[in-house]
Amino acid sequence: MGLRHLALFTTALEEMTRFYVDRLGFRVEWEPDADNIYLTSGSDNLALHRADPARPRGDGPLDHLGLLVREPADIDQWAAYLDGHGVPLKARPRTHRDGARSLYLFDPDGNIIQIIYHPPISGER
């Protein structure tokens, strides 16, 4: 089934939760305690774990996380929605050489999110 789970440390757990729920449409799946929350968009799991602010933050191995959509036009709808809510985009919508279409944005912790229509898997149920 591919990659369906991602876990991120965050020093802004509440802000990150609101962003993923209010702006990107995730819902809370499980909140075992005040330092951990698990979100889903229906077919995945995003874990947010409160990080110790004293924990050193270097450039980690994460380049970006990808959120799939079903149709190429969904990318432009997301761009309009994010623009309307004052969420700055790192990269405006564009079509890639392989027929994929995507945009990029930052979450409140600076992680890069790619919203992507990817032909081989976007239409799968």
C-alpha positions in Angstrom: 0.0 0.0 0.0 3.0 2.3 0.0 3.9 5.0 2.5 0.9 5.9 4.6 2.5 7.1 7.9 4.7 10.0 8.8 5.8 11.2 12.2 7.1 14.7 12.9 8.6 16.3 16.0 7.2 19.8 16.6 7.7 22.6 19.1 4.3 24.0 18.2 2.0 21.0 18.6 -1.2 23.0 18.9 -0.5 25.3 15.9 0.6 22.3 13.8 -2.6 20.4 14.7 -4.8 23.4 13.8 -2.9 23.8 10.5 -3.3 20.2 9.4 -6.9 20.0 10.6 -8.2 23.5 9.7 -6.2 24.2 6.5 -5.5 20.7 5.0 -8.6 18.8 6.1 -7.1 16.2 8.4 -9.1 14.9 11.4 -7.9 13.8 14.8 -7.7 10.0 14.9 -6.2 9.6 18.4 -4.8 11.9 21.1 -3.2 9.6 23.7 -1.8 12.5 25.8 -0.9 16.2 25.7 2.3 15.6 23.8 1.2 13.3 21.0 -1.6 13.5 18.4 -2.4 11.3 15.4 -4.2 12.8 12.4 -5.6 11.2 9.3 -7.0 12.3 5.9 -8.8 9.0 5.6 -6.1 6.6 4.2 -3.0 7.6 6.1 -1.6 8.6 9.5 0.3 11.7 10.5 1.8 11.6 14.0 2.8 14.9 15.6 5.0 14.6 18.7 5.9 17.5 20.9 9.6 18.2 20.7 11.7 19.5 23.6 12.5 23.1 22.5 16.1 22.5 23.7 16.5 19.6 21.3 18.9 20.6 18.5 17.3 21.1 15.1 19.5 20.5 12.2 18.8 19.8 8.7 17.2 16.4 8.9 16.7 13.9 6.1 13.1 14.9 5.4 12.8 16.7 2.1 9.0 17.0 2.0 5.8 15.1 2.7 3.3 14.5 -0.1 -0.5 14.7 0.1 -2.2 13.0 -2.9 -5.2 14.4 -4.7 -7.4 12.6 -7.2 -7.5 15.0 -10.2 -5.0 17.6 -11.7 -7.6 20.4 -11.2 -7.6 19.7 -7.5 -4.1 21.3 -7.3 -5.5 24.6 -8.6 -8.4 24.4 -6.2 -6.0 23.9 -3.3 -3.9 26.9 -4.4 -7.0 29.1 -4.5 -8.1 27.8 -1.0 -4.6 28.3 0.5 -4.3 31.8 -1.1 -7.7 32.7 0.4 -6.6 31.7 3.9 -3.3 33.6 3.7 -1.1 30.4 3.5 2.0 31.4 1.4 3.0 28.9 -1.3 6.7 27.8 -1.7 5.9 26.9 -5.3 2.8 27.7 -7.4 0.9 24.9 -9.2 2.8 23.4 -12.1 2.6 20.3 -14.3 5.7 18.1 -14.2 7.3 16.2 -17.1 5.7 12.9 -16.0 2.2 14.4 -16.0 2.1 14.9 -12.3 0.8 18.3 -11.1 1.7 19.8 -7.7 2.3 22.8 -5.5 4.4 23.3 -2.4 3.8 25.0 0.9 5.3 25.2 4.4 3.6 24.0 7.6 4.0 26.2 10.7 7.2 24.3 11.6 8.8 24.9 8.2 8.3 21.4 6.8 7.7 21.4 3.1 4.4 19.9 1.9 3.8 18.9 -1.7 0.1 18.6 -2.7 0.3 16.3 -5.7 -1.7 14.7 -8.4 0.4 11.6 -9.3 -1.1 9.7 -12.3 -0.1 6.2 -11.4 -1.7 6.3 -7.9 -4.0 9.3 -7.5 -7.0 7.5 -9.0 -6.6 4.4 -6.9 -9.1 3.7 -4.2 
